[in-house]
Amino acid sequence: MKVAIFGVGGQLGRAVAAALATTHDVVPIDHERADVRDAGAVSDTIRAEAPDWVVNSAAMTHVDRCENEPLAAFDVNALGARNVARACASAGVQLLHVSTDYVFDGEKKEPYVEDDTARPINAYGISKLAGEWFVQAECPAHAIVRTSGLYGWYACRGKGANFAETILARAREGQALRVVSDERLTPTFTEDLAQQIQVMIERGVPSGTYHATNAGSCSWFEFASEVLRLARLTTALQPIAARDWKSPTRRPANSVLENRALAKLGIDRMPDWREALARYLAARDDKAGAAA
């Protein structure tokens, strides 16, 4: 199949492009070619390429920046999603749109499933939920994929290094680490998510909303602890409460997702988050050793 990818310069977009390129014709659409905020450029590009699927991973993901610049976040995450959805509908193209766990308020004690009511509590989550609504309203042939806590080989355009790399860098500099212990999520390796997206596209999943994260859950503190354990680093690590973290943004206390819709289709391929992290760090060390 031919798959066009918006946001191909980001950490997930690049991983999806690499996964799909082994068996499909991938059309990378970067910011310079077609900014999702430019409806005309988006429509012209999709019509010119005539793909079977479009993957929209373009987003403004820096949560604190979104809180400080909510109109900019809405332009990209909501109106940009609308532009891609409209263009896909007009061209008769199937759309896979990437969304976030932050559409939920974090009040639920169990993992969130796809049909739980979304109640975002920050500007990033609000803008992404609005994007979901635009996709649902504008493009009948759509799959919305919510995920959580992404990390991988490629840097995030909006945030730079991922959480795992930040922990490793600071630990090796000898910095004492303070990490939030009362917010739970599921760290998700972009390579696993990219392969899950490939399966969804190849299976032609029914239109709807899907959760796709690695299995299990942890706090940010537990995530950092596992990073240090696997890297054999003994840096001091202190748990702190979210209220003590100097951030302008309120975040959900629980944003763990259950991949229920994928499981019902028999195509949930996401392994446990600890296994994924171990694989990421082992491959990272192998690459560093080869480079040396």
BAFI-3210 file (N, C-alpha, C; in Angstrom, 3 decimals, decimal comma, padded with zeros to 6 digits):
// residues 292
n [1|2|3|4|5|6|7|8|9|10|11|12|13|14|15|16|17|18|19|20|21|22|23|24|25|26|27|28|29|30|31|32|33|34|35|36|37|38|39|40|41|42|43|44|45|46|47|48|49|50|51|52|53|54|55|56|57|58|59|60|61|62|63|64|65|66|67|68|69|70|71|72|73|74|75|76|77|78|79|80|81|82|83|84|85|86|87|88|89|90|91|92|93|94|95|96|97|98|99|100|101|102|103|104|105|106|107|108|109|110|111|112|113|114|115|116|117|118|119|120|121|122|123|124|125|126|127|128|129|130|131|132|133|134|135|136|137|138|139|140|141|142|143|144|145|146|147|148|149|150|151|152|153|154|155|156|157|158|159|160|161|162|163|164|165|166|167|168|169|170|171|172|173|174|175|176|177|178|179|180|181|182|183|184|185|186|187|188|189|190|191|192|193|194|195|196|197|198|199|200|201|202|203|204|205|206|207|208|209|210|211|212|213|214|215|216|217|218|219|220|221|222|223|224|225|226|227|228|229|230|231|232|233|234|235|236|237|238|239|240|241|242|243|244|245|246|247|248|249|250|251|252|253|254|255|256|257|258|259|260|261|262|263|264|265|266|267|268|269|270|271|272|273|274|275|276|277|278|279|280|281|282|283|284|285|286|287|288|289|290|291|292]
n.u [000,831|000,239|001,332|000,932|002,627|002,089|003,878|006,315|008,823|008,964|009,379|007,684|006,585|008,833|009,559|007,297|007,423|009,827|009,119|006,999|008,208|009,518|007,776|005,893|004,897|006,093|005,228|006,819|005,793|006,840|007,040|007,800|006,936|004,128|002,436|000,314|-001,461|-002,097|-004,612|-005,002|-002,487|-002,293|-004,507|-003,863|-001,502|-002,290|-004,104|-002,374|-000,585|-002,216|-002,635|-003,242|-003,631|-003,451|-001,298|-001,505|000,665|001,468|001,870|001,580|003,336|004,572|003,794|003,738|004,296|002,034|000,152|000,882|000,602|-002,122|-003,713|-001,973|-001,543|-004,131|-004,380|-002,614|-003,124|-005,886|-007,263|-005,435|-005,662|-008,314|-007,992|-006,451|-008,222|-010,476|-009,330|-008,614|-011,135|-012,301|-010,683|-011,145|-009,599|-008,204|-007,754|-005,410|-005,147|-003,146|-003,510|-003,813|-003,219|-003,795|-006,314|-007,948|-009,131|-007,853|-009,034|-010,140|-009,659|-008,920|-007,419|-008,025|-010,535|-011,551|-014,136|-014,586|-015,517|-014,083|-012,303|-010,429|-007,817|-005,991|-004,473|-003,182|-004,401|-007,066|-006,869|-006,079|-008,257|-010,232|-009,193|-009,623|-012,436|-012,895|-011,770|-013,505|-015,883|-015,369|-014,166|-015,195|-013,865|-011,810|-009,224|-008,599|-005,852|-004,933|-002,191|000,633|003,196|005,590|008,725|011,827|014,044|014,351|014,543|012,096|010,491|009,321|010,030|012,596|015,044|013,911|012,168|013,542|016,136|016,766|016,838|019,016|021,107|021,284|021,824|024,353|025,793|026,026|023,983|021,591|018,388|014,987|011,813|008,441|006,074|003,402|001,840|000,507|001,189|001,658|004,685|005,708|007,254|008,350|008,999|007,560|004,949|004,875|005,021|002,633|000,826|001,374|000,305|-002,403|-003,028|-002,512|-004,366|-006,648|-008,362|-011,602|-013,402|-012,963|-012,068|-008,977|-006,868|-003,388|-000,780|002,270|002,087|000,902|001,742|003,073|004,540|006,008|008,282|008,804|009,310|011,674|013,302|013,498|014,830|017,348|018,089|018,326|020,352|022,383|023,073|023,688|022,632|021,310|017,869|014,966|011,612|008,898|005,962|003,441|002,492|004,690|006,361|007,676|005,709|003,653|001,423|-001,360|-001,546|-002,979|-003,583|-003,812|-003,236|-003,297|-003,827|-006,020|-005,705|-008,195|-009,904|-008,173|-007,473|-009,933|-010,152|-008,172|-005,573|-003,747|-000,558|001,260|003,947|004,941|005,779|008,215|009,747|009,915|011,359|013,784|014,643|014,943|017,031|019,097|019,539|020,260|022,701|024,126|024,281|025,801|028,199|028,960|029,404|031,612]
n.v [-001,196|002,356|004,808|007,861|010,072|012,459|014,736|013,473|014,143|013,899|012,031|009,748|009,729|009,280|006,729|005,233|005,582|004,213|001,602|000,965|001,236|-001,048|-002,778|-001,318|001,501|004,429|007,774|010,459|013,301|016,269|019,135|021,335|020,764|020,413|022,030|021,161|023,076|024,486|024,339|024,213|023,359|020,866|019,496|019,619|018,117|015,545|014,876|014,914|012,830|010,631|008,474|005,236|005,167|007,693|008,701|010,623|012,074|014,497|017,042|019,394|018,862|019,543|019,840|021,874|024,107|024,133|024,773|027,381|028,543|028,275|028,828|028,406|025,685|024,706|025,409|023,617|020,994|020,675|022,215|021,594|018,807|018,702|019,752|017,755|015,592|016,440|016,644|013,990|012,756|014,007|013,035|010,369|008,740|006,604|007,372|007,410|008,658|010,085|010,267|011,056|009,976|012,038|013,061|012,317|012,802|011,683|010,777|008,262|005,030|002,655|001,361|003,361|002,794|002,666|003,771|005,287|008,378|011,295|013,812|016,250|017,996|019,937|022,295|021,028|018,439|019,237|020,404|018,183|016,465|017,962|017,736|014,980|014,985|016,514|014,796|012,584|013,807|014,742|012,801|009,829|007,328|006,469|005,918|006,473|006,702|006,435|007,061|006,795|008,343|008,401|007,160|006,776|006,078|008,446|012,008|014,142|016,680|018,870|018,621|017,649|015,525|012,311|011,082|008,896|009,189|011,692|011,149|009,329|010,967|012,999|011,467|010,416|012,687|013,059|014,248|014,676|013,199|014,140|012,914|012,680|010,856|010,313|010,216|008,159|006,129|004,541|003,885|004,013|002,425|003,707|002,102|-000,258|000,765|001,759|-000,624|-001,742|000,066|-000,453|-003,059|-002,469|-000,898|-002,697|-004,670|-003,259|-001,904|-001,489|001,641|003,864|004,377|003,667|002,308|002,224|001,196|000,156|-002,737|-002,894|-000,705|002,244|004,623|007,854|007,999|005,256|004,470|005,939|004,734|002,115|002,618|003,460|001,146|-000,805|000,347|000,118|002,121|004,039|006,388|008,859|008,920|010,639|010,452|012,626|014,651|015,509|018,086|019,389|019,666|022,000|023,131|024,673|023,316|021,275|017,796|014,566|012,297|009,598|008,100|005,722|003,431|000,962|-001,487|-002,280|-002,345|-003,174|-005,672|-007,000|-007,316|-009,086|-008,280|-007,014|-006,227|-005,292|-005,411|-005,894|-002,968|-002,953|-004,929|-003,795|-001,437|-002,526|-003,733|-001,473|-000,075|-001,967|-002,241|000,360|000,530|-001,340|-000,024|002,190|000,908|-000,172|002,146|003,144]
n.w [000,000|-000,334|001,811|003,305|005,477|007,823|009,886|009,884|010,698|013,422|016,567|016,661|014,061|012,436|013,290|012,517|009,754|009,197|009,963|008,198|005,717|004,988|003,738|002,359|000,282|001,264|001,858|002,897|004,614|005,442|007,660|006,163|003,589|003,750|005,975|008,592|009,401|007,198|005,170|002,383|001,373|002,586|001,464|-001,290|-001,325|-000,468|-002,503|-004,701|-004,117|-003,700|-001,667|-000,051|002,663|005,212|007,753|010,547|012,516|013,261|015,613|018,321|021,078|023,436|026,618|028,613|027,055|025,425|027,377|027,945|025,474|024,273|021,987|019,853|020,234|019,716|017,027|015,748|016,861|016,857|014,718|012,724|012,651|011,769|009,170|007,912|008,158|006,671|004,121|003,646|003,650|001,434|-000,609|-000,447|001,257|003,745|007,191|009,804|012,895|015,384|018,846|022,376|025,822|027,516|027,132|029,130|032,539|034,714|037,022|037,291|038,750|037,604|034,523|031,607|029,167|025,687|025,353|027,610|029,175|027,943|029,606|029,523|031,331|030,850|028,526|026,396|026,357|025,902|023,348|021,837|022,189|020,910|018,352|017,916|017,834|015,524|013,603|013,818|012,987|010,425|008,785|007,705|007,379|009,559|012,013|015,276|017,332|020,534|022,687|025,004|026,971|025,208|023,987|022,214|019,402|018,012|018,284|019,792|018,058|019,342|022,030|022,377|023,838|024,976|027,968|029,166|028,121|029,153|031,924|031,975|031,020|032,974|035,227|034,600|034,637|037,267|038,678|041,269|041,308|041,070|040,910|039,823|041,687|041,939|039,666|037,219|034,364|031,134|029,901|026,520|023,883|020,876|018,674|019,082|019,027|016,416|014,951|015,771|014,659|011,983|011,765|012,212|009,971|007,883|008,448|008,027|009,980|011,560|011,481|014,202|017,703|019,259|021,778|022,256|023,808|025,437|027,582|031,024|033,829|035,484|037,783|037,063|038,625|039,112|036,512|035,971|037,907|036,911|034,500|035,501|036,904|034,879|033,415|035,144|037,001|039,893|040,820|043,036|043,659|044,112|045,188|044,453|045,014|042,606|042,960|043,939|041,862|039,701|037,579|035,105|034,402|034,974|035,377|034,542|037,233|036,806|033,851|032,535|029,935|028,574|026,106|024,847|022,543|020,476|021,489|021,349|018,626|018,271|017,747|019,392|019,846|021,671|023,870|027,396|029,297|030,680|029,445|026,917|027,472|028,372|026,008|024,393|025,752|025,652|022,887|022,388|023,774|022,278|019,831|020,542|021,255|018,783|017,357|018,690]
ca.u [000,000|000,902|000,969|001,504|002,786|002,285|004,651|007,343|010,058|008,893|009,898|006,803|006,471|010,014|009,485|006,263|007,960|010,819|008,432|006,196|009,014|010,016|006,800|004,929|005,388|005,900|005,383|007,054|005,329|007,354|006,438|008,095|006,145|002,705|002,097|-001,073|-002,287|-002,394|-005,591|-004,775|-001,293|-002,624|-005,403|-003,122|-000,523|-002,989|-004,636|-001,259|000,043|-003,254|-002,271|-004,312|-003,774|-002,682|-001,034|-001,255|001,345|001,879|001,222|002,315|003,282|005,187|002,593|003,808|004,168|000,611|-000,558|001,210|000,218|-003,252|-004,192|-001,042|-001,840|-005,390|-004,129|-001,963|-003,705|-007,322|-007,540|-004,578|-006,316|-009,482|-007,547|-006,066|-009,428|-011,278|-008,642|-008,719|-012,518|-012,522|-009,935|-011,499|-008,425|-008,352|-006,914|-005,040|-004,787|-002,541|-003,951|-003,065|-003,844|-004,141|-007,715|-008,668|-008,872|-007,022|-009,763|-010,464|-008,648|-008,510|-007,029|-009,090|-010,856|-011,817|-015,417|-014,676|-015,723|-012,875|-012,428|-009,061|-007,638|-004,983|-004,657|-002,757|-005,464|-008,241|-006,621|-006,058|-009,625|-010,895|-008,726|-010,368|-013,810|-012,855|-011,533|-014,742|-016,930|-015,014|-013,635|-015,832|-012,907|-010,734|-008,845|-007,921|-004,987|-004,413|-001,021|001,077|004,593|006,436|010,183|012,343|015,356|014,382|014,184|010,812|010,758|008,868|010,524|013,978|015,307|012,807|012,326|014,594|017,430|017,000|017,245|020,364|022,070|021,454|022,473|025,771|026,421|026,100|022,915|020,539|017,159|013,693|010,858|007,074|005,710|001,944|001,179|000,730|001,081|002,370|005,709|005,483|008,375|007,826|009,157|006,415|003,743|004,945|004,662|001,197|000,154|001,504|-000,685|-003,734|-003,207|-002,558|-005,628|-007,782|-009,234|-012,837|-013,339|-013,216|-010,995|-008,169|-005,749|-002,214|000,386|002,840|001,254|001,291|001,724|004,043|004,659|007,225|009,378|009,107|009,921|013,051|014,015|013,791|015,880|018,618|018,427|018,773|021,613|023,341|023,486|023,264|022,341|020,243|016,591|014,014|010,221|008,233|004,571|003,251|002,307|006,001|007,077|007,420|005,142|002,420|000,373|-001,929|-001,527|-003,826|-002,912|-003,820|-003,552|-003,037|-004,811|-006,183|-005,852|-009,346|-010,415|-007,216|-007,588|-011,167|-009,878|-007,112|-004,350|-002,933|000,802|002,111|004,500|005,038|006,633|009,562|010,441|010,189|012,435|015,023|015,037|015,401|018,332|020,086|019,855|020,953|024,085|024,756|024,589|026,909|029,391|029,336|029,937|032,930]
ca.v [000,000|003,648|005,458|009,184|010,322|013,825|014,724|012,450|014,579|013,677|010,743|008,667|009,731|008,634|005,296|004,653|005,549|003,141|000,307|000,723|001,282|-002,378|-003,516|-000,422|002,734|005,486|009,153|011,309|014,685|017,045|020,440|022,271|020,447|020,669|022,310|020,740|024,265|025,038|023,418|024,067|022,547|019,500|018,926|019,452|017,043|014,258|014,599|014,640|011,549|009,591|007,298|004,401|005,598|008,806|008,678|011,983|012,129|015,884|017,568|020,203|017,914|020,071|020,084|023,200|025,128|024,175|025,487|028,800|029,002|027,407|029,053|027,705|024,257|024,433|025,503|022,394|019,736|020,599|022,644|020,805|017,503|018,927|019,909|016,444|014,759|016,899|016,294|012,538|012,448|014,482|012,193|008,970|008,093|006,214|008,183|006,992|009,885|009,776|011,117|010,984|009,630|013,257|013,457|011,903|013,667|010,991|010,467|006,843|004,232|001,582|001,859|003,898|002,102|003,599|004,461|006,136|009,786|012,122|015,087|016,754|019,005|020,919|022,805|019,993|017,445|019,853|020,567|016,871|015,959|018,679|017,097|013,725|015,296|016,919|013,596|011,815|014,526|015,083|011,688|008,570|006,215|006,928|005,200|007,347|005,881|007,123|006,404|007,356|008,312|007,887|007,323|005,990|006,440|009,766|013,116|014,806|018,036|019,888|018,450|017,217|014,175|011,683|010,985|007,934|009,780|012,777|010,515|008,793|012,063|013,665|010,524|010,299|013,949|013,066|015,039|014,009|013,237|014,220|012,492|012,597|009,476|010,148|010,222|006,862|006,079|003,407|004,275|003,278|002,446|004,068|000,991|-001,152|001,436|001,809|-001,949|-001,910|000,859|-001,204|-004,140|-001,871|-000,492|-003,888|-005,372|-002,408|-001,923|-000,705|003,008|003,978|004,828|002,563|002,582|001,433|001,448|-001,052|-003,272|-002,586|000,707|002,645|006,065|008,402|007,603|003,849|004,444|006,388|003,710|000,996|003,087|003,432|-000,246|-001,478|000,967|-000,139|003,393|004,110|007,785|009,100|009,212|011,018|010,623|013,850|014,778|016,357|019,484|019,960|019,845|023,371|023,103|025,451|022,467|020,165|016,555|013,539|011,401|008,274|008,129|004,380|003,020|-000,466|-001,695|-003,188|-002,499|-004,002|-007,035|-007,594|-007,694|-010,086|-007,741|-006,249|-006,767|-004,458|-006,140|-005,186|-001,784|-003,253|-005,659|-002,826|-000,554|-003,306|-003,882|-000,154|000,257|-002,917|-001,861|001,648|000,222|-002,020|000,994|003,000|000,109|-000,278|003,450|003,316]
ca.w [000,000|-000,287|003,065|003,511|006,911|008,289|011,123|009,716|011,333|014,860|017,028|016,246|012,610|011,853|013,596|011,662|008,383|009,114|010,037|007,005|004,492|004,633|002,924|001,724|-000,339|002,251|001,397|004,063|004,417|006,563|007,951|005,080|002,399|004,007|007,371|008,778|009,607|005,868|004,597|000,953|001,152|002,997|000,460|-002,546|-001,161|-000,430|-003,845|-005,615|-003,799|-003,764|-000,869|000,479|004,049|005,766|009,190|011,043|013,813|013,482|016,816|019,288|022,184|024,652|027,417|029,246|026,007|025,064|028,439|027,823|024,137|023,924|020,617|018,966|020,372|019,025|015,590|015,269|017,334|016,545|013,341|011,833|012,498|010,910|007,788|007,386|008,068|005,528|002,878|003,476|003,274|000,071|-001,541|-000,248|001,836|005,146|008,073|011,155|013,603|016,674|019,945|023,632|027,092|028,254|026,953|030,331|033,696|035,678|038,255|037,322|039,435|036,707|033,206|030,764|027,924|024,601|025,445|028,794|028,847|027,954|030,315|029,674|032,383|030,441|027,164|025,455|026,263|025,269|021,909|021,211|022,144|019,817|017,123|017,772|017,419|014,119|012,797|013,811|012,263|009,041|007,986|008,122|007,398|010,438|013,229|016,233|018,178|021,718|023,258|026,286|027,418|024,133|023,918|021,101|018,850|017,395|019,169|019,564|017,579|020,275|023,388|022,429|024,327|025,694|029,420|029,505|027,807|030,114|033,178|031,801|030,888|034,270|036,141|034,255|035,035|038,708|039,269|042,045|040,511|041,752|039,883|040,320|042,028|042,091|038,355|036,604|032,907|030,548|028,925|025,269|022,957|019,550|017,733|019,284|018,547|014,958|014,435|016,012|013,626|010,735|011,803|012,073|008,578|007,033|008,714|007,686|011,163|011,440|011,982|015,632|018,577|019,766|022,670|021,880|024,640|026,016|028,658|032,387|034,203|036,494|037,971|036,458|039,519|038,834|035,178|036,142|038,673|036,008|033,590|036,222|037,225|033,661|033,000|036,229|037,578|041,296|041,121|044,007|043,023|045,158|044,738|044,882|044,603|041,431|043,379|044,236|040,596|039,252|036,234|034,994|033,839|035,743|034,613|035,162|038,173|036,184|032,417|032,019|028,941|028,258|024,656|024,778|021,173|019,742|022,002|020,818|017,239|018,272|017,136|020,343|019,770|022,513|025,009|028,667|029,206|031,172|028,372|025,847|027,918|028,364|024,608|023,941|026,335|025,144|021,507|022,482|024,154|021,134|018,821|021,054|021,161|017,371|016,941|019,303]
c.u [000,871|000,395|001,694|001,528|003,034|002,975|005,787|008,676|010,087|009,318|008,993|006,705|007,635|010,003|008,444|006,759|008,953|010,154|007,706|007,039|009,524|009,071|005,830|005,627|005,067|006,164|005,580|006,649|005,770|006,680|006,636|007,237|004,671|002,488|000,625|-002,007|-002,718|-003,321|-005,355|-003,591|-001,560|-003,474|-004,663|-002,162|-001,196|-003,544|-003,512|-000,667|-000,925|-002,878|-003,494|-004,655|-002,980|-002,519|-000,732|-000,660|001,869|001,138|002,163|002,210|003,927|004,069|002,612|003,700|002,719|-000,184|-000,334|000,774|-000,964|-003,768|-003,285|-001,285|-003,102|-005,196|-003,560|-002,788|-005,180|-007,591|-006,659|-005,162|-007,544|-009,067|-007,172|-007,299|-010,283|-010,645|-008,734|-010,132|-012,784|-011,853|-010,266|-010,372|-008,703|-007,321|-006,672|-004,460|-004,302|-002,996|-003,250|-003,904|-004,327|-005,531|-008,545|-008,238|-008,042|-007,715|-010,102|-009,328|-008,110|-008,029|-008,230|-009,264|-011,397|-013,114|-015,626|-014,809|-014,420|-013,166|-011,026|-008,975|-006,520|-005,162|-004,241|-003,863|-006,715|-008,051|-006,612|-007,450|-010,421|-010,475|-009,426|-011,782|-013,866|-012,658|-012,820|-015,815|-016,643|-014,635|-014,237|-014,859|-011,690|-010,462|-008,076|-007,146|-004,453|-003,240|-000,512|002,589|005,593|007,928|010,680|013,650|015,438|013,928|012,812|011,080|010,399|009,517|011,985|014,095|014,107|013,149|013,469|015,976|017,771|017,473|018,684|021,402|022,339|022,143|023,966|026,540|026,532|025,041|021,981|019,214|015,932|012,615|009,488|006,663|004,197|001,181|001,534|000,430|001,584|003,395|005,594|006,640|007,830|007,974|007,987|005,132|003,727|004,553|003,181|000,394|000,228|000,474|-002,092|-004,019|-003,360|-003,840|-006,847|-008,796|-010,499|-012,646|-013,688|-011,990|-010,310|-007,130|-004,599|-001,019|001,034|001,988|001,794|001,231|002,772|003,896|005,894|008,443|009,784|009,749|011,395|013,887|014,411|014,858|017,245|019,049|018,991|020,109|022,720|023,940|022,907|022,996|021,188|018,977|015,551|012,610|009,658|006,786|004,463|003,120|003,638|006,856|006,690|006,981|003,878|001,200|-000,071|-001,986|-002,396|-003,020|-002,841|-004,172|-003,186|-004,174|-004,841|-006,441|-007,027|-009,808|-009,476|-007,318|-008,830|-010,996|-008,797|-005,802|-003,560|-001,555|001,769|002,620|004,538|006,051|008,053|010,384|010,823|011,347|013,777|015,549|015,593|016,804|019,416|020,510|020,613|022,416|024,826|025,165|025,774|028,219|029,885|029,960|031,340|033,977]
c.v [001,253|004,395|006,789|009,494|011,808|013,777|013,727|012,869|014,339|012,278|009,581|008,593|009,033|007,132|004,598|004,538|004,407|001,770|-000,021|000,604|-000,089|-003,117|-002,624|000,791|003,888|006,854|010,029|012,751|015,498|018,406|021,414|022,009|020,782|020,796|021,961|021,928|024,904|024,061|023,168|023,173|021,083|018,818|018,650|018,268|015,681|013,901|014,237|013,249|010,374|008,346|006,452|004,812|006,873|008,553|010,114|011,916|013,531|016,440|018,516|019,449|018,407|020,582|021,470|024,316|025,252|024,963|026,993|029,393|028,176|027,612|028,366|026,205|023,883|024,476|024,208|021,153|019,568|020,973|021,912|019,426|017,613|019,024|018,575|015,562|015,148|016,488|014,796|012,151|012,836|013,576|010,710|008,136|007,740|006,948|007,473|008,208|009,548|010,783|010,697|010,506|010,864|013,793|013,080|012,744|012,997|010,588|008,983|006,052|003,102|002,189|002,344|003,032|003,116|004,376|005,187|007,597|010,564|013,453|015,651|017,896|019,987|021,250|021,777|018,958|017,983|019,958|019,218|016,248|016,657|018,102|015,779|013,992|015,722|015,706|012,773|012,474|014,646|013,892|010,365|007,400|006,616|005,916|006,193|006,450|006,730|006,328|007,211|007,295|007,824|008,143|006,444|006,548|007,894|010,841|013,661|016,248|019,096|019,820|018,061|015,788|013,622|011,518|010,054|008,524|010,928|012,216|010,008|009,911|012,725|012,750|010,446|011,590|014,068|013,884|014,162|014,215|013,273|013,959|012,264|011,137|009,253|010,411|008,924|006,909|004,724|003,927|003,395|003,508|002,691|002,937|000,015|-000,524|001,500|000,464|-002,250|-001,135|000,158|-002,328|-003,585|-001,485|-001,715|-004,698|-004,548|-002,344|-001,098|000,699|003,041|004,459|003,624|003,092|001,666|001,897|000,114|-001,476|-002,894|-001,099|000,973|004,138|006,549|008,020|006,152|003,681|004,838|005,352|002,539|001,377|002,979|002,002|-000,964|-000,934|000,786|001,155|003,508|005,544|007,905|009,545|009,459|011,134|011,934|013,828|015,719|017,828|020,175|020,159|021,200|023,366|023,939|024,609|021,386|018,929|015,500|012,631|009,980|008,436|006,802|003,973|001,500|-000,595|-002,629|-003,413|-003,354|-005,457|-007,733|-008,031|-008,762|-009,591|-006,845|-006,889|-006,066|-005,233|-005,283|-004,049|-002,055|-003,981|-004,717|-001,908|-001,280|-003,465|-002,572|000,145|-000,687|-002,563|-000,537|001,412|-000,461|-001,001|001,850|002,236|-000,028|001,025|003,670|002,441]
c.w [000,000|000,941|003,178|004,998|007,147|009,651|011,074|010,325|012,830|015,252|016,620|014,734|011,934|012,112|012,726|010,223|008,216|009,130|008,739|005,735|004,070|003,691|002,151|001,110|000,609|001,630|002,636|003,773|005,632|006,638|006,792|003,841|002,599|005,507|007,568|009,021|008,294|005,133|003,114|000,652|001,510|001,932|-000,849|-002,460|-001,170|-001,800|-004,822|-005,382|-003,905|-002,970|-000,519|001,912|004,282|007,254|009,614|012,450|014,097|014,693|017,540|020,607|023,468|025,565|028,059|028,218|025,557|026,102|028,322|026,493|023,631|022,510|019,609|019,022|019,619|017,510|015,028|015,596|017,006|015,091|012,340|011,588|011,602|009,446|007,158|007,202|006,874|004,207|002,611|003,024|001,829|-000,960|-001,403|000,324|003,297|006,008|009,399|011,860|015,000|017,724|021,238|024,819|027,848|027,915|028,185|031,537|034,785|036,954|038,387|037,973|038,560|035,379|032,404|029,528|026,925|024,752|026,779|028,370|028,982|028,644|030,524|030,680|032,060|028,969|026,118|025,267|025,600|023,768|021,191|021,157|021,050|018,469|016,868|017,256|015,959|013,216|012,697|012,944|010,775|008,174|008,443|008,256|008,229|011,543|014,089|017,197|019,326|022,291|024,440|026,415|026,403|024,361|022,779|020,596|018,425|018,376|018,790|019,168|018,612|021,644|023,483|022,916|025,085|027,181|029,805|029,258|028,760|031,450|033,072|031,762|032,236|035,280|035,864|034,504|036,549|039,402|040,105|041,323|041,402|040,706|040,532|040,522|042,111|040,790|037,644|035,106|032,436|029,559|027,688|024,303|021,545|018,531|017,850|018,754|017,028|014,345|014,655|014,971|012,276|010,665|011,581|010,630|007,675|007,241|008,290|008,798|010,929|011,989|013,465|016,372|019,211|020,753|022,287|022,702|024,972|027,213|030,033|032,667|035,264|036,736|037,218|037,294|039,264|037,468|035,281|036,886|037,782|034,990|034,264|036,536|036,009|033,171|034,033|036,775|038,980|041,733|042,121|043,291|044,118|044,593|045,281|044,404|043,421|041,821|043,673|042,998|040,024|037,788|036,199|034,628|034,814|034,850|035,300|036,081|037,628|034,716|031,762|031,088|028,807|026,762|024,359|023,337|020,323|020,184|021,452|019,367|017,136|017,703|018,087|020,405|020,727|023,735|026,274|028,574|029,691|030,117|027,240|026,227|027,919|026,939|024,044|024,456|025,837|023,729|021,471|022,809|023,009|020,076|019,256|020,954|019,738|016,889|017,481|018,589]
res [m|k|v|a|i|f|g|v|g|g|q|l|g|r|a|v|a|a|a|l|a|t|t|h|d|v|v|p|i|d|h|e|r|a|d|v|r|d|a|g|a|v|s|d|t|i|r|a|e|a|p|d|w|v|v|n|s|a|a|m|t|h|v|d|r|c|e|n|e|p|l|a|a|f|d|v|n|a|l|g|a|r|n|v|a|r|a|c|a|s|a|g|v|q|l|l|h|v|s|t|d|y|v|f|d|g|e|k|k|e|p|y|v|e|d|d|t|a|r|p|i|n|a|y|g|i|s|k|l|a|g|e|w|f|v|q|a|e|c|p|a|h|a|i|v|r|t|s|g|l|y|g|w|y|a|c|r|g|k|g|a|n|f|a|e|t|i|l|a|r|a|r|e|g|q|a|l|r|v|v|s|d|e|r|l|t|p|t|f|t|e|d|l|a|q|q|i|q|v|m|i|e|r|g|v|p|s|g|t|y|h|a|t|n|a|g|s|c|s|w|f|e|f|a|s|e|v|l|r|l|a|r|l|t|t|a|l|q|p|i|a|a|r|d|w|k|s|p|t|r|r|p|a|n|s|v|l|e|n|r|a|l|a|k|l|g|i|d|r|m|p|d|w|r|e|a|l|a|r|y|l|a|a|r|d|d|k|a|g|a|a|a]
***
